[in-house]
Amino acid sequence: MRKKSFILLMVFMATLLTPSVLGAAGLNISAVLSPQIKLVKEGQLIDTTSNTPITYNGKTYVPLQVVSQAMGYQAEWDGKNQTIHLSPTDNQYPLVSMPDVQLISVEPKYDLITSLDGKTWLGSINLNFVHQNDKDLSRQPVLVVEMVNKEKTVLTSTTTLLNKSQGTQKGYTLGDHIRLPYSIKLSREEVIKQMQADYYYRIKLK
């Protein structure tokens, strides 16, 4: 249902941006660049630096490609047929797959400490989560949380055993810290903001 709703949303957004809605093809409109508007998906700040949102007629518009990629889809333009094709990528985010276990909510927390020499920042992504088991399971599910950079390189991987009893369960993962390429002179708030732009998490259930 979630994927179906997302596809319908993407089609709706694509329709909003077509000339048939705005009027005749090639119609010029006046829109306002809105770089202050942020696009955040499950705690991950999506980079819109080169694809700045715009405001037109009281509504905000974001390029379809940016939104689709953030949701784990790729958008391909078919110029001949004037059609946008959406399809899942090989590395969807987050990647969750296990029968009878569902993640209800995930809340990331970007954590910082200073290194022992006090000259660099170390950072990690911790998660508060809630999962639901549809029935009593024969074994404990394993939650794997990966910290990934913009190049989709896995930097750390943490595993957590989940409760196997039927019902709704709460849990917490403590991620491994990595050395961050940010000046120690930056404030914690500035570093966390930069981390949210440069690093995200990927989830697997098995």
Backbone as a printed PyTorch tensor [residue, N CA C, xyz], in Angstrom:
tensor([[[  0.8310,  -1.1990,   0.0000],
         [  0.0000,   0.0000,   0.0000],
         [  0.8700,   1.2540,   0.0000]],

        [[  1.9850,   1.2260,   0.7610],
         [  2.8420,   2.3980,   0.8430],
         [  3.4660,   2.7120,  -0.5080]],

        [[  3.9180,   1.6310,  -1.2300],
         [  4.5230,   1.8560,  -2.5310],
         [  3.4980,   2.3820,  -3.5160]],

        [[  2.2760,   1.8280,  -3.4680],
         [  1.2290,   2.2580,  -4.3760],
         [  0.9100,   3.7330,  -4.1430]],

        [[  0.8210,   4.1280,  -2.8660],
         [  0.5280,   5.5210,  -2.5380],
         [  1.6400,   6.4300,  -3.0290]],

        [[  2.8750,   5.9620,  -2.8930],
         [  4.0110,   6.7660,  -3.3320],
         [  3.9870,   6.9590,  -4.8420]],

        [[  3.6990,   5.8770,  -5.6000],
         [  3.6480,   5.9770,  -7.0510],
         [  2.5610,   6.9520,  -7.4820]],

        [[  1.4160,   6.8810,  -6.8260],
         [  0.3380,   7.8130,  -7.1480],
         [  0.7630,   9.2450,  -6.8650]],

        [[  1.5160,   9.4470,  -5.7660],
         [  2.0010,  10.7770,  -5.4230],
         [  2.9550,  11.2900,  -6.4940]],

        [[  3.8490,  10.4070,  -6.9690],
         [  4.8040,  10.8090,  -7.9860],
         [  4.1030,  11.1740,  -9.2860]],

        [[  3.1130,  10.3790,  -9.6760],
         [  2.3570,  10.6770, -10.8900],
         [  1.6510,  12.0130, -10.7510]],

        [[  1.0720,  12.2680,  -9.5690],
         [  0.3820,  13.5250,  -9.3020],
         [  1.3390,  14.7050,  -9.4170]],

        [[  2.5430,  14.5530,  -8.8510],
         [  3.5220,  15.6320,  -8.9130],
         [  3.9850,  15.8630, -10.3370]],

        [[  4.1800,  14.7690, -11.0850],
         [  4.5920,  14.9120, -12.4730],
         [  3.5210,  15.6400, -13.2710]],

        [[  2.2600,  15.3270, -12.9740],
         [  1.1530,  15.9810, -13.6660],
         [  1.1170,  17.4660, -13.3670]],

        [[  1.4140,  17.8090, -12.1100],
         [  1.3990,  19.2260, -11.7290],
         [  2.4040,  20.0400, -12.5300]],

        [[  3.4980,  19.3920, -12.9150],
         [  4.5670,  20.1180, -13.5680],
         [  4.4770,  20.0720, -15.0860]],

        [[  3.4470,  19.4570, -15.6560],
         [  3.3200,  19.3750, -17.1010],
         [  2.6110,  20.6010, -17.6330]],

        [[  2.8970,  20.9940, -18.8740],
         [  2.2690,  22.1860, -19.4580],
         [  0.7580,  22.0870, -19.5480]],

        [[  0.2090,  20.8340, -19.6100],
         [ -1.2360,  20.6950, -19.7380],
         [ -1.9680,  21.2750, -18.5500]],

        [[ -1.3110,  21.2750, -17.3860],
         [ -1.9410,  21.8350, -16.1960],
         [ -1.7070,  23.3400, -16.1360]],

        [[ -0.4970,  23.7510, -16.4990],
         [ -0.1620,  25.1620, -16.4200],
         [ -0.7620,  25.9600, -17.5790]],

        [[ -1.1420,  25.2760, -18.6310],
         [ -1.6990,  25.9730, -19.7840],
         [ -1.0700,  25.4530, -21.0520]],

        [[ -0.9920,  26.2810, -22.0560],
         [ -0.4130,  25.8640, -23.3220],
         [  1.0670,  25.5550, -23.1520]],

        [[  1.5720,  24.6390, -24.0130],
         [  2.9810,  24.2610, -23.9640],
         [  3.8590,  25.4830, -24.1750]],

        [[  4.9290,  25.5960, -23.3720],
         [  5.8400,  26.7160, -23.5090],
         [  5.4080,  27.9660, -22.7710]],

        [[  4.3360,  27.8930, -21.9940],
         [  3.8560,  29.0540, -21.2490],
         [  4.8750,  29.4520, -20.1800]],

        [[  5.2240,  30.7150, -20.1210],
         [  6.1410,  31.2210, -19.1060],
         [  5.3650,  31.5830, -17.8470]],

        [[  5.9080,  31.2100, -16.7050],
         [  5.2920,  31.5420, -15.4360],
         [  6.3090,  32.2560, -14.5520]],

        [[  5.8390,  32.9310, -13.5340],
         [  6.7190,  33.6000, -12.5830],
         [  6.6990,  32.8180, -11.2750]],

        [[  7.8590,  32.2660, -10.9190],
         [  7.9790,  31.4910,  -9.6870],
         [  9.1120,  32.0740,  -8.8520]],

        [[  9.1350,  31.7390,  -7.5740],
         [ 10.1430,  32.2520,  -6.6430],
         [ 11.0160,  31.0950,  -6.1670]],

        [[ 12.3330,  31.2470,  -6.2910],
         [ 13.2480,  30.2510,  -5.7440],
         [ 13.1180,  30.2420,  -4.2210]],

        [[ 13.0440,  29.0360,  -3.6420],
         [ 12.8360,  28.9190,  -2.1900],
         [ 13.8870,  28.0030,  -1.5690]],

        [[ 15.1570,  28.4470,  -1.5330],
         [ 16.2330,  27.5980,  -0.9880],
         [ 16.0800,  27.3300,   0.5060]],

        [[ 15.2410,  28.1290,   1.1940],
         [ 15.0560,  27.9260,   2.6420],
         [ 14.1930,  26.6990,   2.9380]],

        [[ 13.4890,  26.1930,   1.9240],
         [ 12.6200,  25.0230,   2.1290],
         [ 13.4640,  23.7530,   2.1090]],

        [[ 13.3210,  22.9410,   3.1540],
         [ 14.1080,  21.7130,   3.2890],
         [ 13.2600,  20.4930,   2.9500]],

        [[ 13.9030,  19.4960,   2.3890],
         [ 13.2520,  18.2240,   2.0830],
         [ 13.8980,  17.1650,   2.9670]],

        [[ 13.1210,  16.6010,   3.9010],
         [ 13.6460,  15.6380,   4.8670],
         [ 12.8430,  14.3460,   4.7780]],

        [[ 13.5410,  13.2270,   4.6790],
         [ 12.8840,  11.9220,   4.6310],
         [ 13.4070,  11.0540,   5.7640]],

        [[ 12.5310,  10.7720,   6.7400],
         [ 12.8790,   9.9030,   7.8680],
         [ 14.2010,  10.3180,   8.5190]],

        [[ 14.3640,  11.6170,   8.7210],
         [ 15.5570,  12.1180,   9.3930],
         [ 16.7030,  12.4410,   8.4660]],

        [[ 16.6110,  12.0480,   7.1840],
         [ 17.6870,  12.3110,   6.2390],
         [ 17.3940,  13.5990,   5.4820]],

        [[ 18.3120,  14.5500,   5.5780],
         [ 18.1680,  15.8020,   4.8460],
         [ 18.5610,  15.5680,   3.3980]],

        [[ 17.6240,  15.7730,   2.4830],
         [ 17.8750,  15.5440,   1.0720],
         [ 18.5370,  16.7800,   0.4720]],

        [[ 19.6150,  16.5790,  -0.2810],
         [ 20.3550,  17.6790,  -0.8710],
         [ 19.5870,  18.2740,  -2.0520]],

        [[ 19.1680,  19.5370,  -1.9180],
         [ 18.4690,  20.2200,  -3.0040],
         [ 19.2580,  21.4430,  -3.4810]],

        [[ 20.5700,  21.4260,  -3.1990],
         [ 21.4170,  22.5660,  -3.5490],
         [ 21.3550,  22.8820,  -5.0400]],

        [[ 21.4640,  21.8360,  -5.8710],
         [ 21.4600,  22.0470,  -7.3250],
         [ 20.0680,  21.8980,  -7.9190]],

        [[ 19.0730,  21.6150,  -7.0820],
         [ 17.6830,  21.4790,  -7.5250],
         [ 16.7870,  22.2270,  -6.5480]],

        [[ 16.9530,  23.5340,  -6.5230],
         [ 16.2780,  24.3680,  -5.5290],
         [ 14.7560,  24.3150,  -5.6810]],

        [[ 14.0250,  24.0870,  -4.5970],
         [ 12.5540,  24.1480,  -4.6530],
         [ 12.0900,  25.5290,  -5.0970]],

        [[ 10.9210,  25.5710,  -5.7210],
         [ 10.3400,  26.8440,  -6.1190],
         [  8.9420,  26.9610,  -5.5340]],

        [[  8.4990,  28.1980,  -5.3770],
         [  7.1410,  28.4630,  -4.9180],
         [  6.3790,  29.1450,  -6.0470]],

        [[  5.2310,  28.5950,  -6.3830],
         [  4.4000,  29.1530,  -7.4510],
         [  2.9400,  29.0670,  -7.0530]],

        [[  2.2760,  30.1750,  -7.0900],
         [  0.8420,  30.2270,  -6.8220],
         [  0.5040,  29.6240,  -5.4550]],

        [[  1.3760,  29.8820,  -4.4700],
         [  1.1150,  29.4150,  -3.1200],
         [  1.4750,  27.9620,  -2.8550]],

        [[  2.0980,  27.3000,  -3.8290],
         [  2.4750,  25.8990,  -3.6550],
         [  3.9700,  25.7270,  -3.8840]],

        [[  4.5280,  24.6950,  -3.2530],
         [  5.9550,  24.4140,  -3.3870],
         [  6.1620,  23.2570,  -4.3610]],

        [[  7.1450,  23.4130,  -5.2530],
         [  7.4480,  22.3840,  -6.2390],
         [  8.9120,  21.9730,  -6.1070]],

        [[  9.1380,  20.6590,  -6.1410],
         [ 10.4790,  20.0930,  -6.0770],
         [ 10.6460,  19.1870,  -7.2930]],

        [[ 11.8220,  19.1980,  -7.9600],
         [ 12.0080,  18.3290,  -9.1170],
         [ 11.6560,  16.8740,  -8.8050]],

        [[ 10.9380,  16.2570,  -9.7070],
         [ 10.4880,  14.8870,  -9.5060],
         [ 11.6500,  13.9340,  -9.2750]],

        [[ 12.7640,  14.1460,  -9.9750],
         [ 13.9110,  13.2590,  -9.8490],
         [ 14.4700,  13.2590,  -8.4260]],

        [[ 14.5040,  14.4390,  -7.8010],
         [ 15.0250,  14.5440,  -6.4340],
         [ 14.1620,  13.7480,  -5.4670]],

        [[ 12.8310,  13.9260,  -5.5800],
         [ 11.9170,  13.2410,  -4.6660],
         [ 11.9370,  11.7360,  -4.9090]],

        [[ 11.9260,  11.3180,  -6.1680],
         [ 11.8910,   9.8870,  -6.4780],
         [ 13.1530,   9.1870,  -5.9890]],

        [[ 14.3180,   9.8050,  -6.1740],
         [ 15.5660,   9.2020,  -5.7090],
         [ 15.5910,   9.0940,  -4.1920]],

        [[ 15.0650,  10.1050,  -3.5270],
         [ 15.0220,  10.0770,  -2.0630],
         [ 14.1480,   8.9410,  -1.5490]],

        [[ 13.1300,   8.5630,  -2.3280],
         [ 12.2140,   7.5010,  -1.9300],
         [ 12.6310,   6.1290,  -2.4550]],

        [[ 13.8280,   6.0550,  -3.0880],
         [ 14.3160,   4.7680,  -3.5690],
         [ 13.8610,   4.4190,  -4.9710]],

        [[ 13.4300,   5.4140,  -5.7460],
         [ 13.0090,   5.1970,  -7.1220],
         [ 13.9100,   5.9870,  -8.0680]],

        [[ 13.9920,   5.5280,  -9.3050],
         [ 14.6870,   6.2920, -10.3220],
         [ 13.6790,   6.7600, -11.3670]],

        [[ 13.8680,   7.9860, -11.8250],
         [ 12.9620,   8.5720, -12.8070],
         [ 13.6810,   8.6860, -14.1410]],

        [[ 13.0720,   8.1490, -15.2020],
         [ 13.6530,   8.2010, -16.5360],
         [ 12.6810,   8.8970, -17.4840]],

        [[ 13.2170,   9.8470, -18.2560],
         [ 12.4000,  10.6330, -19.1680],
         [ 12.3840,  10.0000, -20.5500]],

        [[ 11.1880,   9.7370, -21.0520],
         [ 10.9790,   9.2140, -22.4020],
         [ 10.4800,  10.3730, -23.2600]],

        [[ 11.4320,  11.0470, -23.9280],
         [ 11.0790,  12.2220, -24.6990],
         [ 10.1500,  11.9320, -25.8630]],

        [[ 10.3250,  10.7760, -26.4920],
         [  9.5020,  10.4260, -27.6480],
         [  8.0300,  10.3640, -27.2830]],

        [[  7.7270,   9.7690, -26.1490],
         [  6.3410,   9.6050, -25.7140],
         [  5.9320,  10.5990, -24.6400]],

        [[  6.8590,  11.5580, -24.3070],
         [  6.5660,  12.5640, -23.2930],
         [  6.0640,  11.8970, -22.0020]],

        [[  6.8500,  10.9330, -21.5240],
         [  6.4490,  10.1290, -20.3710],
         [  7.6040,  10.0090, -19.3880]],

        [[  7.2770,  10.0460, -18.1010],
         [  8.2580,   9.8020, -17.0390],
         [  8.0300,   8.4040, -16.4820]],

        [[  9.0760,   7.5660, -16.5120],
         [  8.9800,   6.1980, -16.0070],
         [  9.6380,   6.1250, -14.6290]],

        [[  8.9130,   5.6070, -13.6390],
         [  9.4320,   5.4270, -12.2870],
         [  9.6260,   3.9460, -12.0200]],

        [[ 10.7930,   3.5910, -11.4600],
         [ 11.0650,   2.1880, -11.1430],
         [ 11.9700,   2.1170,  -9.9260]],

        [[ 11.8490,   1.0410,  -9.1220],
         [ 12.6980,   0.9200,  -7.9250],
         [ 14.1650,   0.7980,  -8.3110]],

        [[ 15.0460,   1.3820,  -7.5080],
         [ 16.4780,   1.2330,  -7.7140],
         [ 16.9540,  -0.0590,  -7.0640]],

        [[ 18.1920,  -0.4290,  -7.3630],
         [ 18.7510,  -1.6530,  -6.7760],
         [ 18.9640,  -1.5040,  -5.2760]],

        [[ 19.2500,  -0.2710,  -4.8370],
         [ 19.5030,  -0.0090,  -3.4140],
         [ 18.4290,   0.9160,  -2.8740]],

        [[ 17.3040,   0.3450,  -2.4580],
         [ 16.2310,   1.1590,  -1.9340],
         [ 16.5670,   1.6210,  -0.5180]],

        [[ 15.9500,   2.7120,  -0.1320],
         [ 16.1880,   3.2580,   1.2080],
         [ 14.8600,   3.5430,   1.8750]],

        [[ 14.6020,   3.0680,   3.0920],
         [ 15.4280,   2.0370,   3.7190],
         [ 15.1070,   0.6680,   3.1470]],

        [[ 15.9960,  -0.2890,   3.2940],
         [ 15.8020,  -1.6400,   2.7860],
         [ 15.3110,  -2.5160,   3.9370]],

        [[ 14.0370,  -2.8760,   3.9260],
         [ 13.4320,  -3.6460,   5.0030],
         [ 12.7330,  -4.8510,   4.3990]],

        [[ 13.0770,  -6.0520,   4.8630],
         [ 12.4590,  -7.2340,   4.2750],
         [ 12.4660,  -8.3890,   5.2670]],

        [[ 11.2840,  -8.7490,   5.7690],
         [ 11.1280,  -9.9410,   6.5990],
         [  9.6490, -10.1810,   6.8350]],

        [[  9.1660, -11.3840,   6.5250],
         [  7.7510, -11.6900,   6.7650],
         [  7.4180, -11.6060,   8.2520]],

        [[  6.2310, -11.1480,   8.5540],
         [  5.6680, -11.1280,   9.9130],
         [  6.3200, -10.1080,  10.8450]],

        [[  7.2340,  -9.2840,  10.3250],
         [  7.8420,  -8.2320,  11.1400],
         [  7.7380,  -6.9160,  10.3710]],

        [[  7.2290,  -5.8850,  11.0450],
         [  7.0810,  -4.5850,  10.4060],
         [  7.6840,  -3.5040,  11.2840]],

        [[  8.4230,  -2.5900,  10.6620],
         [  8.9060,  -1.4180,  11.3860],
         [  7.8100,  -0.3660,  11.3760]],

        [[  7.3620,   0.0240,  12.5600],
         [  6.2830,   0.9990,  12.6780],
         [  6.8290,   2.4190,  12.6010]],

        [[  7.9430,   2.6600,  13.2700],
         [  8.5410,   3.9950,  13.2560],
         [ 10.0390,   3.8850,  13.4870]],

        [[ 10.7750,   4.8490,  12.9340],
         [ 12.2240,   4.9250,  13.1110],
         [ 12.5920,   6.3830,  13.3530]],

        [[ 13.3020,   6.6400,  14.4260],
         [ 13.7190,   8.0070,  14.7580],
         [ 15.2380,   8.0530,  14.8950]],

        [[ 15.9360,   8.6600,  13.9260],
         [ 17.4000,   8.7160,  13.9910],
         [ 17.8890,   9.8200,  14.9250]],

        [[ 19.0200,   9.5780,  15.5360],
         [ 19.6670,  10.5830,  16.3610],
         [ 21.1430,  10.6340,  15.9700]],

        [[ 21.5840,  11.8030,  15.5110],
         [ 22.9760,  11.9740,  15.1260],
         [ 23.7760,  12.3420,  16.3660]],

        [[ 24.7520,  11.4920,  16.7020],
         [ 25.4910,  11.6350,  17.9570],
         [ 26.9330,  12.0470,  17.6720]],

        [[ 27.4810,  12.9010,  18.5320],
         [ 28.8380,  13.4140,  18.3620],
         [ 29.6550,  13.2470,  19.6350]],

        [[ 30.9400,  12.9400,  19.4500],
         [ 31.9160,  13.0050,  20.5330],
         [ 33.2160,  13.5190,  19.9240]],

        [[ 34.1020,  14.0100,  20.7640],
         [ 35.4150,  14.4250,  20.2690],
         [ 36.3810,  13.2550,  20.4030]],

        [[ 37.3670,  13.2090,  19.5210],
         [ 38.3670,  12.1470,  19.5770],
         [ 39.2430,  12.3270,  20.8140]],

        [[ 40.0380,  11.3060,  21.1200],
         [ 40.8790,  11.3530,  22.3120],
         [ 41.8750,  12.5060,  22.2760]],

        [[ 42.3480,  12.8620,  21.0660],
         [ 43.3070,  13.9670,  20.9910],
         [ 42.6230,  15.3270,  20.9680]],

        [[ 41.2650,  15.3270,  20.9190],
         [ 40.5170,  16.5710,  20.9550],
         [ 40.6260,  17.4150,  19.7020]],

        [[ 41.0970,  16.8090,  18.5950],
         [ 41.3260,  17.5700,  17.3710],
         [ 40.3140,  17.2580,  16.2670]],

        [[ 39.5060,  16.2380,  16.4400],
         [ 38.5350,  15.8560,  15.4080],
         [ 37.2180,  15.4400,  16.0510]],

        [[ 36.1600,  15.4930,  15.2330],
         [ 34.8520,  15.0110,  15.6450],
         [ 34.6850,  13.5490,  15.2530]],

        [[ 33.9990,  12.7990,  16.1120],
         [ 33.5760,  11.4450,  15.7860],
         [ 32.0530,  11.4290,  15.8170]],

        [[ 31.4400,  10.7880,  14.8250],
         [ 29.9830,  10.8180,  14.7460],
         [ 29.3710,   9.4630,  14.4580]],

        [[ 28.1220,   9.2990,  14.8730],
         [ 27.3960,   8.0490,  14.6100],
         [ 25.9170,   8.3730,  14.4330]],

        [[ 25.1790,   7.3900,  13.9320],
         [ 23.7270,   7.5130,  13.8290],
         [ 23.1080,   6.4320,  14.7110]],

        [[ 22.3840,   6.8610,  15.7370],
         [ 21.6590,   5.9410,  16.6070],
         [ 20.1810,   5.9620,  16.2220]],

        [[ 19.4740,   4.8730,  16.4940],
         [ 18.0710,   4.7930,  16.1080],
         [ 17.1920,   4.3610,  17.2690]],

        [[ 16.1110,   5.0960,  17.4880],
         [ 14.9910,   4.6060,  18.2950],
         [ 13.9700,   4.0470,  17.3120]],

        [[ 13.4400,   2.8760,  17.5690],
         [ 12.5030,   2.2970,  16.6170],
         [ 11.4100,   1.5110,  17.3310]],

        [[ 10.3280,   1.3160,  16.6240],
         [  9.2180,   0.4890,  17.1080],
         [  8.9140,  -0.5240,  16.0100]],

        [[  8.8370,  -1.8000,  16.3740],
         [  8.4910,  -2.8240,  15.3850],
         [  7.3400,  -3.6740,  15.8950]],

        [[  6.6640,  -4.2810,  14.9710],
         [  5.5110,  -5.1130,  15.3170],
         [  5.6720,  -6.5070,  14.7280]],

        [[  5.4910,  -7.5100,  15.5790],
         [  5.4980,  -8.9000,  15.1370],
         [  4.0570,  -9.3790,  14.9960]],

        [[  3.7090,  -9.8650,  13.8220],
         [  2.3390, -10.3210,  13.5800],
         [  2.0050, -11.5980,  14.3490]],

        [[  3.0490, -12.3280,  14.7730],
         [  2.8430, -13.5600,  15.5330],
         [  4.1140, -13.8780,  16.3120]],

        [[  4.0590, -14.8640,  17.2010],
         [  5.2700, -15.3260,  17.8790],
         [  6.1930, -15.9680,  16.8430]],

        [[  7.4570, -15.5500,  16.8410],
         [  8.4060, -16.0290,  15.8380],
         [  9.2500, -17.1640,  16.3940]],

        [[  9.7440, -17.9980,  15.5070],
         [ 10.5560, -19.1410,  15.9260],
         [ 11.9720, -18.7300,  16.3120]],

        [[ 12.3920, -17.5570,  15.8880],
         [ 13.7300, -17.0420,  16.2360],
         [ 13.6650, -15.5300,  16.3710]],

        [[ 14.6900, -14.9630,  16.9710],
         [ 14.7560, -13.5110,  17.1180],
         [ 15.1300, -12.8540,  15.7920]],

        [[ 14.3560, -11.8980,  15.3330],
         [ 14.7440, -11.1640,  14.1200],
         [ 16.0110, -10.3520,  14.3840]],

        [[ 16.7660, -10.1090,  13.3350],
         [ 17.9890,  -9.3200,  13.4300],
         [ 17.8030,  -8.0300,  12.6400]],

        [[ 18.0060,  -6.9150,  13.3080],
         [ 17.9440,  -5.6090,  12.6530],
         [ 19.3660,  -5.1630,  12.3520]],

        [[ 19.6470,  -4.9060,  11.0860],
         [ 20.9590,  -4.4260,  10.6600],
         [ 20.8210,  -2.9660,  10.2430]],

        [[ 21.5940,  -2.0980,  10.8790],
         [ 21.5740,  -0.6770,  10.5530],
         [ 22.9350,  -0.2970,   9.9750]],

        [[ 22.9200,   0.2200,   8.7550],
         [ 24.1500,   0.6220,   8.0820],
         [ 24.2150,   2.1420,   7.9840]],

        [[ 25.3890,   2.6870,   8.2600],
         [ 25.6300,   4.1130,   8.0490],
         [ 26.2630,   4.2610,   6.6770]],

        [[ 25.6490,   5.0750,   5.8180],
         [ 26.0300,   5.1640,   4.4140],
         [ 26.3060,   6.6170,   4.0410]],

        [[ 27.2910,   6.8340,   3.1510],
         [ 27.5590,   8.1940,   2.6890],
         [ 26.8630,   8.4620,   1.3580]],

        [[ 27.1000,   9.6090,   0.7680],
         [ 26.4120,   9.9820,  -0.4640],
         [ 26.7510,   9.0490,  -1.6240]],

        [[ 27.9400,   8.4510,  -1.5800],
         [ 28.3520,   7.5250,  -2.6440],
         [ 27.8100,   6.1200,  -2.4170]],

        [[ 26.9270,   5.9560,  -1.4100],
         [ 26.3040,   4.6810,  -1.0490],
         [ 27.3280,   3.6650,  -0.5370]],

        [[ 28.4320,   4.1760,   0.0050],
         [ 29.4300,   3.3090,   0.6310],
         [ 29.0380,   3.0610,   2.0800]],

        [[ 29.0100,   1.7900,   2.4900],
         [ 28.6710,   1.4470,   3.8700],
         [ 29.8820,   1.7180,   4.7560]],

        [[ 29.7180,   2.5850,   5.7350],
         [ 30.8130,   2.9910,   6.6140],
         [ 30.8240,   2.1990,   7.9160]],

        [[ 29.6430,   1.9190,   8.4610],
         [ 29.5360,   1.0980,   9.6650],
         [ 28.3050,   0.2040,   9.5370]],

        [[ 28.3070,  -0.8750,  10.2920],
         [ 27.1630,  -1.7860,  10.2960],
         [ 26.9600,  -2.3060,  11.7170]],

        [[ 25.7420,  -2.1260,  12.2270],
         [ 25.4150,  -2.5320,  13.5950],
         [ 24.2450,  -3.4970,  13.5750]],

        [[ 24.3240,  -4.5880,  14.3400],
         [ 23.2300,  -5.5580,  14.4050],
         [ 22.6110,  -5.5560,  15.7920]],

        [[ 21.2940,  -5.7170,  15.8260],
         [ 20.5460,  -5.7440,  17.0760],
         [ 19.5190,  -6.8690,  17.0170]],

        [[ 19.4650,  -7.7090,  18.0570],
         [ 18.4680,  -8.7650,  18.1310],
         [ 17.1530,  -8.1820,  18.6290]],

        [[ 16.0680,  -8.5130,  17.9340],
         [ 14.7500,  -8.0100,  18.3070],
         [ 13.9690,  -9.0580,  19.0900]],

        [[ 12.9730,  -8.5990,  19.8190],
         [ 12.0880,  -9.5030,  20.5570],
         [ 11.2780, -10.3340,  19.5670]],

        [[ 11.1110, -11.6180,  19.8530],
         [ 10.3980, -12.4900,  18.9080],
         [  8.9370, -12.7220,  19.2960]],

        [[  8.4850, -12.1090,  20.3940],
         [  7.1020, -12.3060,  20.8310],
         [  6.1350, -11.4760,  19.9880]],

        [[  4.9330, -11.9590,  19.8450],
         [  3.9130, -11.2340,  19.0960],
         [  3.5870,  -9.9120,  19.7810]],

        [[  3.3380,  -8.8860,  18.9820],
         [  2.9660,  -7.5920,  19.5380],
         [  3.9010,  -6.4830,  19.1100]],

        [[  3.6930,  -5.3080,  19.7010],
         [  4.4830,  -4.1280,  19.3740],
         [  5.6360,  -3.9860,  20.3600]],

        [[  6.8360,  -3.7800,  19.8250],
         [  8.0410,  -3.7280,  20.6460],
         [  8.8200,  -2.4540,  20.3520]],

        [[  9.5120,  -1.9440,  21.3700],
         [ 10.3830,  -0.7910,  21.1940],
         [ 11.8380,  -1.2440,  21.2740]],

        [[ 12.7000,  -0.5430,  20.5650],
         [ 14.1160,  -0.8970,  20.5980],
         [ 15.0160,   0.2920,  20.3270]],

        [[ 16.3230,   0.0670,  20.4530],
         [ 17.3040,   1.1270,  20.2890],
         [ 18.6050,   0.5300,  19.7610]],

        [[ 19.2100,   1.1970,  18.7900],
         [ 20.5180,   0.7660,  18.3070],
         [ 21.5280,   1.8750,  18.5430]],

        [[ 22.7290,   1.4840,  18.9210],
         [ 23.8190,   2.4280,  19.1520],
         [ 24.8420,   2.2200,  18.0440]],

        [[ 24.9430,   3.1800,  17.1230],
         [ 25.8400,   3.0400,  15.9810],
         [ 27.2990,   3.2560,  16.3420]],

        [[ 28.1860,   2.7090,  15.5270],
         [ 29.6210,   2.9220,  15.7090],
         [ 30.0030,   4.3200,  15.2330]],

        [[ 30.9450,   4.9430,  15.9180],
         [ 31.4000,   6.2760,  15.5400],
         [ 32.4610,   6.1990,  14.4430]],

        [[ 32.4020,   7.1640,  13.5240],
         [ 33.4260,   7.2970,  12.4980],
         [ 34.0560,   8.6770,  12.6110]],

        [[ 35.2630,   8.8230,  12.0700],
         [ 35.9250,  10.1220,  12.0690],
         [ 35.2770,  11.0100,  11.0090]],

        [[ 34.9150,  12.2180,  11.3890],
         [ 34.2110,  13.1240,  10.4900],
         [ 35.1610,  14.1650,   9.8990]],

        [[ 34.9350,  14.5640,   8.6440],
         [ 35.8390,  15.5220,   7.9870],
         [ 35.4690,  16.9750,   8.2480]],

        [[ 35.0730,  17.2900,   9.4820],
         [ 34.6360,  18.6400,   9.8100],
         [ 35.5700,  19.2630,  10.8490]],

        [[ 35.7360,  20.5710,  10.7480],
         [ 36.6180,  21.2850,  11.6650],
         [ 36.1090,  21.1830,  13.1000]],

        [[ 37.0300,  20.9770,  14.0120],
         [ 36.6800,  20.9110,  15.4280],
         [ 36.1990,  22.2700,  15.9340]],

        [[ 36.4480,  23.3220,  15.1440],
         [ 36.0330,  24.6700,  15.5320],
         [ 34.5300,  24.8850,  15.3190]],

        [[ 33.8940,  24.0140,  14.5380],
         [ 32.4590,  24.1440,  14.3110],
         [ 31.6880,  23.7510,  15.5640]],

        [[ 30.5300,  24.3310,  15.7470],
         [ 29.6880,  23.9800,  16.8900],
         [ 29.0440,  22.6240,  16.6660]],

        [[ 28.5540,  22.0220,  17.7310],
         [ 27.8880,  20.7260,  17.6230],
         [ 26.6720,  20.8210,  16.6920]],

        [[ 25.9380,  21.9070,  16.7970],
         [ 24.7550,  22.0830,  15.9520],
         [ 25.1360,  22.1470,  14.4830]],

        [[ 26.2340,  22.8320,  14.1640],
         [ 26.6940,  22.9460,  12.7770],
         [ 27.1580,  21.5950,  12.2430]],

        [[ 27.8560,  20.8250,  13.0830],
         [ 28.3570,  19.5200,  12.6520],
         [ 27.2010,  18.5500,  12.4170]],

        [[ 26.2360,  18.5350,  13.3240],
         [ 25.0810,  17.6410,  13.1640],
         [ 24.3030,  17.9880,  11.9020]],

        [[ 24.1410,  19.2640,  11.6220],
         [ 23.4430,  19.6880,  10.4110],
         [ 24.1790,  19.1910,   9.1720]],

        [[ 25.5130,  19.2690,   9.1930],
         [ 26.3130,  18.7960,   8.0640],
         [ 26.2430,  17.2820,   7.9410]],

        [[ 26.2490,  16.5990,   9.0860],
         [ 26.1280,  15.1340,   9.0690],
         [ 24.8240,  14.6890,   8.4210]],

        [[ 23.7390,  15.3840,   8.7420],
         [ 22.4350,  15.0360,   8.1870],
         [ 22.4100,  15.1700,   6.6720]],

        [[ 23.2650,  16.0460,   6.1490],
         [ 23.3310,  16.2280,   4.6990],
         [ 24.2540,  15.2050,   4.0370]],

        [[ 25.2660,  14.7200,   4.7760],
         [ 26.2990,  13.8740,   4.1790],
         [ 26.1510,  12.3840,   4.4700]],

        [[ 25.4050,  12.0360,   5.5300],
         [ 25.2980,  10.6290,   5.9260],
         [ 23.8390,  10.2630,   6.2060]],

        [[ 23.4990,   9.0160,   5.9080],
         [ 22.1600,   8.5400,   6.2360],
         [ 22.2390,   7.0700,   6.6440]],

        [[ 21.1010,   6.5030,   7.0050],
         [ 21.0870,   5.1100,   7.4620],
         [ 20.2700,   4.2400,   6.5130]],

        [[ 20.6110,   2.9660,   6.4780],
         [ 19.8840,   1.9890,   5.6850],
         [ 19.5910,   0.7920,   6.5920]],

        [[ 18.4050,   0.2370,   6.4690],
         [ 17.9370,  -0.7880,   7.3990],
         [ 17.6670,  -2.1060,   6.6840]],

        [[ 18.0350,  -3.1920,   7.3360],
         [ 17.6900,  -4.5250,   6.8490],
         [ 17.1240,  -5.3470,   8.0090]],

        [[ 16.1100,  -6.1210,   7.7570],
         [ 15.5740,  -7.0700,   8.7330],
         [ 15.8140,  -8.4650,   8.2020]],

        [[ 16.3510,  -9.3340,   9.0360],
         [ 16.5740, -10.7000,   8.5690],
         [ 16.5450, -11.6720,   9.7370]]])
